[in-house]
Amino acid sequence: MDGSHLTRKLAVAAHAGLAGSLLGAAALHVGWAKQVDAVRHTVSDYALSDGAGLVFTGTVACLAAGSTALLAGLVRSGLPLKAAETALLGTWCGGMALTAVFPTDPEGSAPSTRGMVHRYAAGGAVAALPAAGLLIARQLGELPGWEATARSLRRTSWASTAAGFGFLCAHLCATAPATPAARSIAGRLGLAERVTLGLEAGLLFVLAGAVRAKRGRK
């Protein structure tokens, strides 16, 4: 199998994995809407809902697999990808895999080892992806003909970063001493996370599109 054909297959696998994760997320939000409040509860809470565990695991597994195929496609495509970008994208892929294996703790329960692994893996992944996007955007911006892709990637990465800070703020408020302001912000924890994850999914699709476009320009 030549390199171009393999890159195409990796791009297709990346798009399929990402699309599968979106379908899974839609199924969770529709099928378990009465058990999980999309504004207040995090996406990970679906794993604790009756009958949703396998759907949640499959959804995150699709995201992790699609992201891994994307990383491999970026490496094979010949796009400028340095060690830092590779490590950050690898952190995202590994973090997503760990969140699928280690479920979160139920709301109000004492922290467990598995819950801590889930929390830190997810937090590290969410922080790593936009950082990788910004670094790759800088590299692409130096290539002739890639300015539009670099701008789109840069904007999505900055938006993801801003949303991530909002999610962090909501998470801290959820664990802070109870005040009316903290309770109000904490009550939107799930919404803040969903905005962040939605933007990061968009970032992944921009990167997947770059892999496909690079192959088409060979």
Disulfide bonds with the S-S distance in Angstrom:
none
